[in-house]
Each structure stands twice: as structure tokens, then as C-alpha cells.
């Protein structure tokens, strides 16, 4: 199946602009490594990728589609990369008030360095932490990661990649165990709570500190199943996200609106929930 084919559905620009939009899941890379990084991600998921991955391209796409703001992050695949990546995301935020950054952390960092990175995030206005258990090769619920959760609990939300059925690292059941052990930790389980493991996602019903985004799911998650998960887990727990540069704003917005949710739920998922869950400070956008 060609997942990159344009949707047969058509939404007028006027209809689409009725909803303010926050993209709650975007990845950024320095310009000199962006092409290679994007290719590597495409190879990892066996999917063709859009060109981009830079702050400049994301800003261009954001303006083109009238998106209010983007939650931006990058993943450290080794502990030694953490500080450089956090400095890079900070520079992106400082240059563009429509970018809301997440720090990266790695469970192999010493406990003192994890605490210092969280302080850095708080002092410099970051909005959360991004972890990718499959890339970073740790089980979400293993004890070596607990110091990281302890440092984040009550301070910064944590966005987790969850659910790739090729690996055990990011299974939703592991996310659910962590949420119960750390009830003050705000967790965001990306990809409807479990990319390609959505059968486990209903286990989030009794973990109210876990929230979700719609990224990298709607291209293959059946419409009826997506709507059922939103109803079961609650529309106030979902945020719209593209997983940029995996997917482009326009195509993902079409897929989301095609779910046919009530207008008030659309507004919450496309904008209000991200502002509330991440505590985003939405100022006046640039022209």
C-alpha cells in the first residue's frame, strides 16, 4: 500500500482554518545532519520520508498551514549527545517563539547529570522531556530508568515513543506500570498510546496521568479503531501530532478531521489539550 498517496478527502482551507492547531510532536535536527537523520528514521521504520527536519523547513511548513506552534524535540541515542542536543533545541526555541522545546535525556547518564539536565530544562523554559526507548534501547519499566522518572515527577512531562511491535522496549504495558508506580509523573504515550500495539492501549484507562498524541498512527490505524480509542480513553487526553518530518501537516490534518469527531473534541485535540498538558505559553505569533 502506498501510504504517501494523497487522500481522496478534501477539506477547504476555510474549513481547516476554523481550528487553531498545535503540532504536539515534531523532530528537529541541525541542518548539516538533517538529511542523514531523516533517511535513517525512514530506514528504521521502512517508510518514505518527507524532506526536511530542519527548524527552517518546519517554520516554513508551520506558516504554510497556519499552525499556531510546534512541540519540538530530538533524541539522544547515546548519553554523550544529551548536552549538545539540549543546547540545539534551546537555540531553536530562542530563535522562534512558536517552537516549544523538550529536552532529551538518556538513562545511561549518572543520576546527578540527570538531575542537572532537568534543572537546565526548567531554568531555560523547556516544556518536557523526550525519550525513545527503541532508539535508546531501554525498557520503559526497568529500574535503571527510575532516577530519571524521579527527577521529572511533578516537574516536567515526559513524551515516550510507545508500541513498536518489533521490540519489547516500548510496550504499552510497560508504560502503564511506570504510570502507576509514579502517579505524579505526567506521561505522554505517543502514537495513540502504542504504535502497532494498540490492542494494549485500553490498559491506559486506569492510568489518568498518561496522555496521548495522534502522531504516526492515522496512516494505518482504522478510523473506527481510532475513534473507539479516543472515546474509551477520553478526548481530553489526546493531542494532535504529526511526528514531523515523518508526516506533513496537511495530510495529517486531513486524516484527523476525517475521523468525524464532534467539533468541540476537534478543538480540544487540535489545540486546547496541548496547551494544558504541556503548559504551553502561547504568545503573539510572528507574521
N, C-alpha and C positions, 0 to 999 in steps of 0.2 A: 504494500500500500504506500502511496506517495503522500506522506503527512504534510509535505510542503505545498501541496496543491491549494489554490485559493478556494476559500469557502464559497459554496453556492449561495449562501445567505448574504444579503446586502443590507447594511444599515447606513442611512444617510448621515452626513456629517452633522446635520442639525440634531438628529436623534442621539448620536453618540455624545455630542457635547452637552446634552442635558444633564449628564452625570459628571461631577468632579471626580478625578481619578488620581489615586496614589498607586504607583507600582511598588509593591512591598517586597520585591525580590529581584535585585539586579546585581550582576557581577561586573567589576571593572578591573582593567589591567593597564600597566604603563604602556605607552604607545609602542616602545621598542620590542616588547614581548607579546603584545596583544594577538597578532596573527597566529603565532605558535600556540599560545594558550588556548585560543578559540579552537584551533584544529585539534589539539589534544583532548579537549572536552568532547568535541564531536566524535572523535575516535573512541573515547571511553564509553559513550552512550550509543554508538553506532547510529548517529543521526547527522544529517547535513546541517551545517550551521549558517546563520546569517553572518555577514561580515560585520565587524565592529568590535566591541569590547572595550573601547576607549571612552574616557569621560567626554571627549568632544563629540563622538558619534552618539552616545547616549543623550547628550544635551540636544543634539540636532533632532533625534527621534522624539524626544520629550516635547519639544516645541512643535514639531510637525503634527503631533497627535493631541496637543493641548493637555498634556499630563501635568498635574499640579506639582508632583515631586516624586522622587525615587529613593527607596531604601537601597543603599549600595554597600557591597562587601567584596571580599576576596578571601581565599582560603590558604592558610599556611600548610603546606604538605610536610614541612619539617619545622621543628621548634626554632631553628636559627632564622627562619624567614619572618617570624612574628613581628618584630620591631619595624623592619623595613616596610612591610605591608601596612601596618597601622599608620606609619608616617605618610604613606602614599594615600590612603583613604582620607586621612586628616587633611592633606593638601587639596584633595578633590572637594571636600566639604567647604574648606575655606575659600575656594575659588568659585563655588556655586552653591548658593543658599537653597537651591531646590534638591540638593543631594543630602540625604540623611544617612550617615555612616554607621557601620557596625565594625567593631574591632574583630580581629581574628585572634584566636588562642590555639595552643596545641597542648595536649595532655602530657607530653614529654617535658614541658617546661617545669623547672623546680617550683615548689609551692610559693616561695617568696616572689618569683618572677611573675607568676600568675596573678598574685595579689597586686603587684606593681602595675601590670598591664590593665587590670580592672580600674585601678586608681587613675591611670592615664586616660582611659576611656571616659570616666566620669568627669575628670578635670577639663577635658577638651570637648565635651559636648557630644560624645557618641551616644547612640540610641540603643545599642545592644551588642551582642556577640554572635559571630557566625562560626558554626562547627560543621564539618562534613566528615562523618565517621568513616565513610567508604574511602574517600581520598586519604584521610589521616590514619586510617586503619586502626580504629579502636572500637570496642563495643560500647554503645551508649551507656550501658548499666554496669560497666566494670569499675571496681573500686579505685583504680588509679586516676579516674576522672573526677572522683568526688571532691577533691580540693578545688577544682575549677567550679563545680556547682556551688560549693560553699561560698566561694568568693563572689559569685554572681547573684546568689539568692537575695532577693529583696533590693537589688541594686540595678542590674541590667537584664533585660530579656535575652534569651538565647535562641537563635534560629538554628534548627537542626535540619540537615538533609535527612530524610527518612524513607525507608522502604524498598530499596532496590532488591529484587528477589534473587539477584546473582550473589548476594553477600548476606552474611548474618550480622554484620556490624550495626546496621541502622534499622533493624526490625522495629515496627511499631510497638511490639510487646516490651521491648527494652526501654523505649521512650516512656511507656506507661509506668513501668517500675520506677524509673527515675522521678517522674512527676509525683508519684505517691510518697517516695522517700524524702523529696524536697518540696513540700507543698507550697513554700513561699517562692519557689523558682518559677518565673514566667517562661514557659517553653513555647516555641513556635515550631510545630511539626510541618515542614514544607511538603508540598505535593499532595494536598488533601490528606495529610497525615500518614502517607505511606506509599510512595511511588511504586506501583506494581505489586504492592501488598495491601491493597485496600480492604481485603477481607478481614484484616486485623484492626482496621481503623475504628470499628464500632466500640472497641475496648476503651476508647477515649471518653466514652460517655460519663465515666465516673472519675475523670481527672480534669476538674474545671480549670486548673492552671495551665492547660495546654490549649493553644490556639493553632490556626492552620492558615496556609495560603494555597492559592489555586494553581501555582506555577507548575509547568511541565507535567500536566495531568490531562487537560481537556482535549489534547490531540488523540488520546486513546481511551480515556475513561468514558464509558457510555453515558449519555445525557441523563438517563433515568437513574443511574447509579450515583452520579454526581449530585443530582437534586436530592436523592434519598439521604446521602451523607450530610449534606447541608442541613436538611430537616432534622435528622437524628441528632447531630452534634450541636446544632444551633447556629443560625446565621450570624449571630453576634460574635462568633469565634473564628470567622473566616475573613481573609484579606485577599484582594486581587493581587496577583503577581505574575510576571512573565518569565522569570529566570533568564532575563536578557544576559548575553546575546543568543541564548538558546532559541528564543521565540521573539517575534516582533510585536510591538504594541497593538497595531491594528488587527492582526489576525487573532491574537489572544482576546482582545476585547470583543470581537465578533463571536468567538467561541463561548465566552462567558455570557454575553447577552442572549445567546441562543438557548441558554438553559431556561429562559422564560420565567425567571423568578419575579415575585412582586416588586414593584418599583421601589418601595421602601427598603427591601432587602438588597436590591441592587445598589442603592445609595450607601448603605452601611458597608457592604463588602468592598465596594469600589473606593471608598474614601474614609468614612467615619471610623470604622474599626481600626484601621492602621493608625490613625491619629491617636486613638485611645490606647491601643495596646502598646505601641512604641513610645507614646508620649511625644509625638512629633510637634514641633513648633513651626506652624505654617505661617510664614510671613508673606509680604507682598512679593509676588513673582516678578522676575525680570520681564521686560517687554519682548 
